[in-house]
Amino acid sequence: MLIAKVIGTTISTIKDEKLHSRKLLILRQTDETGAVFGKPYVAVDTVDAGIGDLVLTAAGSSARQTNLTKDSPVDSVIMAVIDSLEVDGTVTFRKS
């Protein structure tokens, strides 16, 4: 699993039939404090996340294990919205 921040949305009217009605969000990976790094990537949203949310993602074959993405051509999925992160006894992120 990776921690990522939702930085945008993408619209695709022509896509594989198994992706119809699926929200596609643009993410960037973050560290444990929520600081972004790396290249943007797209993930299928299964939990109604929104721009600015910190989320947990799964990639590769694990991304195809949710009820909404099973047997779909996806490589990354958002499976949780993070409320808070605590590292070594210190809260490093709390959703406002």
FIKOLMAR-849856 format. One record per atom (N, C-alpha, C): residue number from 1; atom name; y, z, x. Coordinates in Angstrom, 3 decimals. Layout:
<rs>
<r pos="NUM" site="CA" north="Y" up="Z" east="X"/>
...
</rs>
This chain:
<rs>
<r pos="1" site="N" north="-1.180" up="0.000" east="0.838"/>
<r pos="1" site="CA" north="0.000" up="0.000" east="0.000"/>
<r pos="1" site="C" north="1.240" up="0.000" east="0.881"/>
<r pos="2" site="N" north="2.282" up="-0.654" east="0.386"/>
<r pos="2" site="CA" north="3.563" up="-0.690" east="1.066"/>
<r pos="2" site="C" north="4.645" up="-0.161" east="0.146"/>
<r pos="3" site="N" north="5.670" up="0.432" east="0.747"/>
<r pos="3" site="CA" north="6.869" up="0.837" east="0.010"/>
<r pos="3" site="C" north="7.861" up="-0.307" east="0.139"/>
<r pos="4" site="N" north="8.473" up="-0.693" east="-0.976"/>
<r pos="4" site="CA" north="9.430" up="-1.794" east="-0.956"/>
<r pos="4" site="C" north="10.552" up="-1.527" east="-1.942"/>
<r pos="5" site="N" north="11.671" up="-2.227" east="-1.741"/>
<r pos="5" site="CA" north="12.808" up="-2.135" east="-2.647"/>
<r pos="5" site="C" north="12.962" up="-3.462" east="-3.367"/>
<r pos="6" site="N" north="13.189" up="-3.392" east="-4.677"/>
<r pos="6" site="CA" north="13.419" up="-4.597" east="-5.465"/>
<r pos="6" site="C" north="14.850" up="-5.056" east="-5.199"/>
<r pos="7" site="N" north="14.988" up="-6.289" east="-4.676"/>
<r pos="7" site="CA" north="16.325" up="-6.790" east="-4.341"/>
<r pos="7" site="C" north="16.754" up="-7.963" east="-5.211"/>
<r pos="8" site="N" north="15.868" up="-8.475" east="-6.056"/>
<r pos="8" site="CA" north="16.250" up="-9.592" east="-6.914"/>
<r pos="8" site="C" north="15.116" up="-10.049" east="-7.808"/>
<r pos="9" site="N" north="15.391" up="-11.099" east="-8.558"/>
<r pos="9" site="CA" north="14.406" up="-11.672" east="-9.477"/>
<r pos="9" site="C" north="14.254" up="-13.156" east="-9.170"/>
<r pos="10" site="N" north="13.184" up="-13.730" east="-9.650"/>
<r pos="10" site="CA" north="12.993" up="-15.170" east="-9.528"/>
<r pos="10" site="C" north="12.478" up="-15.710" east="-10.858"/>
<r pos="11" site="N" north="12.934" up="-16.890" east="-11.196"/>
<r pos="11" site="CA" north="12.525" up="-17.546" east="-12.438"/>
<r pos="11" site="C" north="11.750" up="-18.809" east="-12.063"/>
<r pos="12" site="N" north="10.609" up="-18.998" east="-12.708"/>
<r pos="12" site="CA" north="9.806" up="-20.185" east="-12.479"/>
<r pos="12" site="C" north="9.252" up="-20.645" east="-13.824"/>
<r pos="13" site="N" north="9.739" up="-21.776" east="-14.302"/>
<r pos="13" site="CA" north="9.267" up="-22.263" east="-15.601"/>
<r pos="13" site="C" north="7.967" up="-23.049" east="-15.478"/>
<r pos="14" site="N" north="7.712" up="-23.618" east="-14.299"/>
<r pos="14" site="CA" north="6.469" up="-24.355" east="-14.076"/>
<r pos="14" site="C" north="5.635" up="-23.535" east="-13.090"/>
<r pos="15" site="N" north="4.510" up="-23.009" east="-13.580"/>
<r pos="15" site="CA" north="3.656" up="-22.157" east="-12.736"/>
<r pos="15" site="C" north="2.240" up="-22.135" east="-13.284"/>
<r pos="16" site="N" north="1.340" up="-21.588" east="-12.519"/>
<r pos="16" site="CA" north="-0.044" up="-21.446" east="-12.939"/>
<r pos="16" site="C" north="-0.089" up="-20.725" east="-14.285"/>
<r pos="17" site="N" north="-0.988" up="-21.173" east="-15.163"/>
<r pos="17" site="CA" north="-1.062" up="-20.595" east="-16.511"/>
<r pos="17" site="C" north="-1.346" up="-19.097" east="-16.508"/>
<r pos="18" site="N" north="-2.016" up="-18.582" east="-15.478"/>
<r pos="18" site="CA" north="-2.304" up="-17.143" east="-15.415"/>
<r pos="18" site="C" north="-1.075" up="-16.325" east="-15.037"/>
<r pos="19" site="N" north="0.018" up="-16.986" east="-14.670"/>
<r pos="19" site="CA" north="1.259" up="-16.281" east="-14.330"/>
<r pos="19" site="C" north="2.295" up="-16.347" east="-15.446"/>
<r pos="20" site="N" north="1.974" up="-17.067" east="-16.530"/>
<r pos="20" site="CA" north="2.914" up="-17.120" east="-17.653"/>
<r pos="20" site="C" north="3.147" up="-15.717" east="-18.193"/>
<r pos="21" site="N" north="4.369" up="-15.429" east="-18.577"/>
<r pos="21" site="CA" north="4.796" up="-14.126" east="-19.113"/>
<r pos="21" site="C" north="4.763" up="-13.015" east="-18.068"/>
<r pos="22" site="N" north="4.694" up="-13.352" east="-16.798"/>
<r pos="22" site="CA" north="4.708" up="-12.345" east="-15.728"/>
<r pos="22" site="C" north="6.063" up="-12.369" east="-15.042"/>
<r pos="23" site="N" north="6.663" up="-11.188" east="-14.877"/>
<r pos="23" site="CA" north="7.940" up="-11.082" east="-14.181"/>
<r pos="23" site="C" north="7.692" up="-11.109" east="-12.679"/>
<r pos="24" site="N" north="8.438" up="-11.954" east="-11.981"/>
<r pos="24" site="CA" north="8.328" up="-12.086" east="-10.533"/>
<r pos="24" site="C" north="9.585" up="-11.515" east="-9.888"/>
<r pos="25" site="N" north="9.419" up="-10.507" east="-9.042"/>
<r pos="25" site="CA" north="10.563" up="-9.851" east="-8.414"/>
<r pos="25" site="C" north="10.562" up="-10.087" east="-6.909"/>
<r pos="26" site="N" north="11.760" up="-10.100" east="-6.334"/>
<r pos="26" site="CA" north="11.921" up="-10.275" east="-4.897"/>
<r pos="26" site="C" north="12.054" up="-8.893" east="-4.267"/>
<r pos="27" site="N" north="11.260" up="-8.651" east="-3.224"/>
<r pos="27" site="CA" north="11.197" up="-7.332" east="-2.580"/>
<r pos="27" site="C" north="11.470" up="-7.449" east="-1.085"/>
<r pos="28" site="N" north="11.852" up="-6.313" east="-0.499"/>
<r pos="28" site="CA" north="11.856" up="-6.164" east="0.953"/>
<r pos="28" site="C" north="11.194" up="-4.838" east="1.263"/>
<r pos="29" site="N" north="10.353" up="-4.830" east="2.264"/>
<r pos="29" site="CA" north="9.667" up="-3.601" east="2.670"/>
<r pos="29" site="C" north="10.689" up="-2.576" east="3.142"/>
<r pos="30" site="N" north="10.368" up="-1.274" east="2.959"/>
<r pos="30" site="CA" north="11.251" up="-0.198" east="3.410"/>
<r pos="30" site="C" north="10.467" up="0.797" east="4.255"/>
<r pos="31" site="N" north="11.225" up="1.636" east="4.956"/>
<r pos="31" site="CA" north="10.593" up="2.765" east="5.642"/>
<r pos="31" site="C" north="10.552" up="3.948" east="4.684"/>
<r pos="32" site="N" north="10.169" up="5.114" east="5.176"/>
<r pos="32" site="CA" north="10.003" up="6.290" east="4.310"/>
<r pos="32" site="C" north="11.318" up="6.857" east="3.788"/>
<r pos="33" site="N" north="12.457" up="6.344" east="4.270"/>
<r pos="33" site="CA" north="13.751" up="6.799" east="3.748"/>
<r pos="33" site="C" north="14.338" up="5.802" east="2.759"/>
<r pos="34" site="N" north="13.684" up="4.661" east="2.599"/>
<r pos="34" site="CA" north="14.188" up="3.631" east="1.695"/>
<r pos="34" site="C" north="15.024" up="2.577" east="2.395"/>
<r pos="35" site="N" north="15.137" up="2.625" east="3.730"/>
<r pos="35" site="CA" north="15.890" up="1.622" east="4.486"/>
<r pos="35" site="C" north="15.062" up="0.338" east="4.578"/>
<r pos="36" site="N" north="15.663" up="-0.784" east="4.158"/>
<r pos="36" site="CA" north="14.933" up="-2.052" east="4.108"/>
<r pos="36" site="C" north="14.828" up="-2.705" east="5.484"/>
<r pos="37" site="N" north="13.768" up="-3.485" east="5.659"/>
<r pos="37" site="CA" north="13.581" up="-4.284" east="6.863"/>
<r pos="37" site="C" north="12.655" up="-5.438" east="6.530"/>
<r pos="38" site="N" north="12.558" up="-6.393" east="7.416"/>
<r pos="38" site="CA" north="11.629" up="-7.501" east="7.228"/>
<r pos="38" site="C" north="12.137" up="-8.557" east="6.274"/>
<r pos="39" site="N" north="11.304" up="-9.581" east="6.114"/>
<r pos="39" site="CA" north="11.644" up="-10.719" east="5.271"/>
<r pos="39" site="C" north="11.392" up="-10.406" east="3.799"/>
<r pos="40" site="N" north="12.165" up="-11.015" east="2.901"/>
<r pos="40" site="CA" north="11.908" up="-10.858" east="1.467"/>
<r pos="40" site="C" north="10.584" up="-11.513" east="1.079"/>
<r pos="41" site="N" north="9.957" up="-10.973" east="0.038"/>
<r pos="41" site="CA" north="8.744" up="-11.578" east="-0.515"/>
<r pos="41" site="C" north="8.730" up="-11.362" east="-2.019"/>
<r pos="42" site="N" north="7.898" up="-12.115" east="-2.709"/>
<r pos="42" site="CA" north="7.822" up="-12.065" east="-4.170"/>
<r pos="42" site="C" north="6.553" up="-11.345" east="-4.582"/>
<r pos="43" site="N" north="6.676" up="-10.512" east="-5.627"/>
<r pos="43" site="CA" north="5.521" up="-9.794" east="-6.166"/>
<r pos="43" site="C" north="5.540" up="-9.863" east="-7.685"/>
<r pos="44" site="N" north="4.360" up="-9.843" east="-8.277"/>
<r pos="44" site="CA" north="4.221" up="-9.778" east="-9.730"/>
<r pos="44" site="C" north="4.463" up="-8.328" east="-10.153"/>
<r pos="45" site="N" north="5.330" up="-8.143" east="-11.142"/>
<r pos="45" site="CA" north="5.666" up="-6.797" east="-11.631"/>
<r pos="45" site="C" north="4.737" up="-6.415" east="-12.774"/>
<r pos="46" site="N" north="4.003" up="-5.310" east="-12.628"/>
<r pos="46" site="CA" north="3.117" up="-4.847" east="-13.702"/>
<r pos="46" site="C" north="3.628" up="-3.558" east="-14.354"/>
<r pos="47" site="N" north="4.776" up="-3.044" east="-13.887"/>
<r pos="47" site="CA" north="5.235" up="-1.730" east="-14.363"/>
<r pos="47" site="C" north="6.680" up="-1.729" east="-14.842"/>
<r pos="48" site="N" north="7.278" up="-2.895" east="-15.065"/>
<r pos="48" site="CA" north="8.654" up="-3.026" east="-15.554"/>
<r pos="48" site="C" north="9.683" up="-2.427" east="-14.586"/>
<r pos="49" site="N" north="9.526" up="-2.736" east="-13.307"/>
<r pos="49" site="CA" north="10.487" up="-2.309" east="-12.293"/>
<r pos="49" site="C" north="11.764" up="-3.142" east="-12.436"/>
<r pos="50" site="N" north="12.836" up="-2.676" east="-11.785"/>
<r pos="50" site="CA" north="14.098" up="-3.393" east="-11.841"/>
<r pos="50" site="C" north="14.799" up="-3.405" east="-10.490"/>
<r pos="51" site="N" north="15.854" up="-4.186" east="-10.403"/>
<r pos="51" site="CA" north="16.619" up="-4.292" east="-9.164"/>
<r pos="51" site="C" north="17.096" up="-2.913" east="-8.733"/>
<r pos="52" site="N" north="16.894" up="-2.601" east="-7.454"/>
<r pos="52" site="CA" north="17.278" up="-1.314" east="-6.889"/>
<r pos="52" site="C" north="16.164" up="-0.289" east="-6.863"/>
<r pos="53" site="N" north="15.094" up="-0.520" east="-7.626"/>
<r pos="53" site="CA" north="13.975" up="0.435" east="-7.645"/>
<r pos="53" site="C" north="13.206" up="0.395" east="-6.334"/>
<r pos="54" site="N" north="12.717" up="1.556" east="-5.929"/>
<r pos="54" site="CA" north="11.764" up="1.664" east="-4.828"/>
<r pos="54" site="C" north="10.382" up="1.657" east="-5.464"/>
<r pos="55" site="N" north="9.487" up="0.818" east="-4.949"/>
<r pos="55" site="CA" north="8.194" up="0.611" east="-5.593"/>
<r pos="55" site="C" north="7.052" up="0.668" east="-4.590"/>
<r pos="56" site="N" north="5.838" up="0.843" east="-5.114"/>
<r pos="56" site="CA" north="4.620" up="0.724" east="-4.313"/>
<r pos="56" site="C" north="3.999" up="-0.629" east="-4.621"/>
<r pos="57" site="N" north="3.565" up="-1.313" east="-3.569"/>
<r pos="57" site="CA" north="2.959" up="-2.625" east="-3.752"/>
<r pos="57" site="C" north="1.586" up="-2.681" east="-3.100"/>
<r pos="58" site="N" north="0.786" up="-3.589" east="-3.588"/>
<r pos="58" site="CA" north="-0.497" up="-3.901" east="-2.962"/>
<r pos="58" site="C" north="-0.477" up="-5.389" east="-2.651"/>
<r pos="59" site="N" north="-1.164" up="-5.763" east="-1.566"/>
<r pos="59" site="CA" north="-1.160" up="-7.163" east="-1.145"/>
<r pos="59" site="C" north="-2.587" up="-7.666" east="-0.936"/>
<r pos="60" site="N" north="-2.714" up="-8.978" east="-0.848"/>
<r pos="60" site="CA" north="-4.016" up="-9.587" east="-0.626"/>
<r pos="60" site="C" north="-4.939" up="-9.420" east="-1.818"/>
<r pos="61" site="N" north="-6.217" up="-9.271" east="-1.554"/>
<r pos="61" site="CA" north="-7.192" up="-9.172" east="-2.649"/>
<r pos="61" site="C" north="-6.941" up="-7.937" east="-3.516"/>
<r pos="62" site="N" north="-6.348" up="-6.897" east="-2.966"/>
<r pos="62" site="CA" north="-6.026" up="-5.702" east="-3.761"/>
<r pos="62" site="C" north="-5.013" up="-6.010" east="-4.853"/>
<r pos="63" site="N" north="-4.173" up="-6.999" east="-4.645"/>
<r pos="63" site="CA" north="-3.170" up="-7.368" east="-5.648"/>
<r pos="63" site="C" north="-3.806" up="-7.950" east="-6.904"/>
<r pos="64" site="N" north="-5.022" up="-8.383" east="-6.799"/>
<r pos="64" site="CA" north="-5.713" up="-8.971" east="-7.947"/>
<r pos="64" site="C" north="-6.619" up="-7.976" east="-8.660"/>
<r pos="65" site="N" north="-6.391" up="-6.695" east="-8.466"/>
<r pos="65" site="CA" north="-7.245" up="-5.668" east="-9.062"/>
<r pos="65" site="C" north="-6.639" up="-4.987" east="-10.283"/>
<r pos="66" site="N" north="-5.383" up="-5.303" east="-10.643"/>
<r pos="66" site="CA" north="-4.798" up="-4.691" east="-11.837"/>
<r pos="66" site="C" north="-5.265" up="-5.447" east="-13.076"/>
<r pos="67" site="N" north="-5.122" up="-4.830" east="-14.240"/>
<r pos="67" site="CA" north="-5.510" up="-5.498" east="-15.485"/>
<r pos="67" site="C" north="-4.718" up="-6.781" east="-15.705"/>
<r pos="68" site="N" north="-3.438" up="-6.778" east="-15.299"/>
<r pos="68" site="CA" north="-2.584" up="-7.944" east="-15.537"/>
<r pos="68" site="C" north="-2.751" up="-9.049" east="-14.503"/>
<r pos="69" site="N" north="-3.299" up="-8.743" east="-13.335"/>
<r pos="69" site="CA" north="-3.395" up="-9.763" east="-12.287"/>
<r pos="69" site="C" north="-4.829" up="-10.168" east="-11.939"/>
<r pos="70" site="N" north="-5.789" up="-9.594" east="-12.633"/>
<r pos="70" site="CA" north="-7.190" up="-9.907" east="-12.333"/>
<r pos="70" site="C" north="-7.433" up="-11.410" east="-12.419"/>
<r pos="71" site="N" north="-8.073" up="-11.961" east="-11.390"/>
<r pos="71" site="CA" north="-8.409" up="-13.382" east="-11.325"/>
<r pos="71" site="C" north="-7.180" up="-14.296" east="-11.381"/>
<r pos="72" site="N" north="-6.020" up="-13.785" east="-10.948"/>
<r pos="72" site="CA" north="-4.804" up="-14.588" east="-10.908"/>
<r pos="72" site="C" north="-4.466" up="-14.941" east="-9.462"/>
<r pos="73" site="N" north="-3.726" up="-16.024" east="-9.258"/>
<r pos="73" site="CA" north="-3.377" up="-16.442" east="-7.904"/>
<r pos="73" site="C" north="-2.170" up="-15.666" east="-7.363"/>
<r pos="74" site="N" north="-2.354" up="-14.373" east="-7.134"/>
<r pos="74" site="CA" north="-1.257" up="-13.536" east="-6.635"/>
<r pos="74" site="C" north="-1.650" up="-12.915" east="-5.298"/>
<r pos="75" site="N" north="-0.637" up="-12.696" east="-4.472"/>
<r pos="75" site="CA" north="-0.862" up="-12.080" east="-3.168"/>
<r pos="75" site="C" north="-0.160" up="-10.735" east="-3.054"/>
<r pos="76" site="N" north="0.734" up="-10.428" east="-4.007"/>
<r pos="76" site="CA" north="1.439" up="-9.154" east="-3.972"/>
<r pos="76" site="C" north="1.749" up="-8.706" east="-5.399"/>
<r pos="77" site="N" north="1.572" up="-7.403" east="-5.652"/>
<r pos="77" site="CA" north="1.799" up="-6.863" east="-6.989"/>
<r pos="77" site="C" north="2.526" up="-5.522" east="-6.882"/>
<r pos="78" site="N" north="3.445" up="-5.292" east="-7.814"/>
<r pos="78" site="CA" north="4.100" up="-3.985" east="-7.933"/>
<r pos="78" site="C" north="3.259" up="-3.160" east="-8.881"/>
<r pos="79" site="N" north="2.800" up="-1.987" east="-8.394"/>
<r pos="79" site="CA" north="1.901" up="-1.181" east="-9.215"/>
<r pos="79" site="C" north="2.449" up="0.191" east="-9.561"/>
<r pos="80" site="N" north="3.629" up="0.553" east="-8.995"/>
<r pos="80" site="CA" north="4.234" up="1.849" east="-9.320"/>
<r pos="80" site="C" north="5.713" up="1.835" east="-8.946"/>
<r pos="81" site="N" north="6.511" up="2.558" east="-9.730"/>
<r pos="81" site="CA" north="7.908" up="2.808" east="-9.392"/>
<r pos="81" site="C" north="7.969" up="4.219" east="-8.820"/>
<r pos="82" site="N" north="8.590" up="4.367" east="-7.659"/>
<r pos="82" site="CA" north="8.638" up="5.661" east="-6.963"/>
<r pos="82" site="C" north="9.776" up="6.513" east="-7.506"/>
<r pos="83" site="N" north="9.469" up="7.766" east="-7.847"/>
<r pos="83" site="CA" north="10.486" up="8.723" east="-8.285"/>
<r pos="83" site="C" north="11.075" up="9.475" east="-7.096"/>
<r pos="84" site="N" north="10.217" up="9.844" east="-6.148"/>
<r pos="84" site="CA" north="10.709" up="10.539" east="-4.952"/>
<r pos="84" site="C" north="9.706" up="10.380" east="-3.819"/>
<r pos="85" site="N" north="10.223" up="10.537" east="-2.600"/>
<r pos="85" site="CA" north="9.394" up="10.524" east="-1.399"/>
<r pos="85" site="C" north="9.657" up="11.808" east="-0.634"/>
<r pos="86" site="N" north="8.614" up="12.461" east="-0.164"/>
<r pos="86" site="CA" north="8.748" up="13.654" east="0.668"/>
<r pos="86" site="C" north="7.939" up="13.432" east="1.940"/>
<r pos="87" site="N" north="8.601" up="13.594" east="3.088"/>
<r pos="87" site="CA" north="7.960" up="13.400" east="4.385"/>
<r pos="87" site="C" north="8.174" up="14.649" east="5.220"/>
<r pos="88" site="N" north="7.095" up="15.251" east="5.704"/>
<r pos="88" site="CA" north="7.169" up="16.471" east="6.530"/>
<r pos="88" site="C" north="7.998" up="17.563" east="5.872"/>
<r pos="89" site="N" north="7.854" up="17.709" east="4.556"/>
<r pos="89" site="CA" north="8.542" up="18.776" east="3.826"/>
<r pos="89" site="C" north="9.990" up="18.470" east="3.466"/>
<r pos="90" site="N" north="10.480" up="17.289" east="3.804"/>
<r pos="90" site="CA" north="11.852" up="16.896" east="3.498"/>
<r pos="90" site="C" north="11.851" up="15.734" east="2.506"/>
<r pos="91" site="N" north="12.616" up="15.870" east="1.444"/>
<r pos="91" site="CA" north="12.733" up="14.777" east="0.481"/>
<r pos="91" site="C" north="13.612" up="13.708" east="1.109"/>
<r pos="92" site="N" north="13.044" up="12.513" east="1.316"/>
<r pos="92" site="CA" north="13.780" up="11.421" east="1.952"/>
<r pos="92" site="C" north="14.313" up="10.422" east="0.935"/>
<r pos="93" site="N" north="13.811" up="10.473" east="-0.300"/>
<r pos="93" site="CA" north="14.301" up="9.598" east="-1.369"/>
<r pos="93" site="C" north="14.068" up="10.283" east="-2.699"/>
<r pos="94" site="N" north="15.060" up="10.197" east="-3.569"/>
<r pos="94" site="CA" north="14.920" up="10.679" east="-4.942"/>
<r pos="94" site="C" north="15.643" up="9.683" east="-5.833"/>
<r pos="95" site="N" north="14.930" up="9.169" east="-6.843"/>
<r pos="95" site="CA" north="15.530" up="8.223" east="-7.785"/>
<r pos="95" site="C" north="16.624" up="8.934" east="-8.559"/>
<r pos="96" site="N" north="17.771" up="8.289" east="-8.617"/>
<r pos="96" site="CA" north="18.897" up="8.932" east="-9.343"/>
<r pos="96" site="C" north="18.947" up="8.531" east="-10.787"/>
</rs>
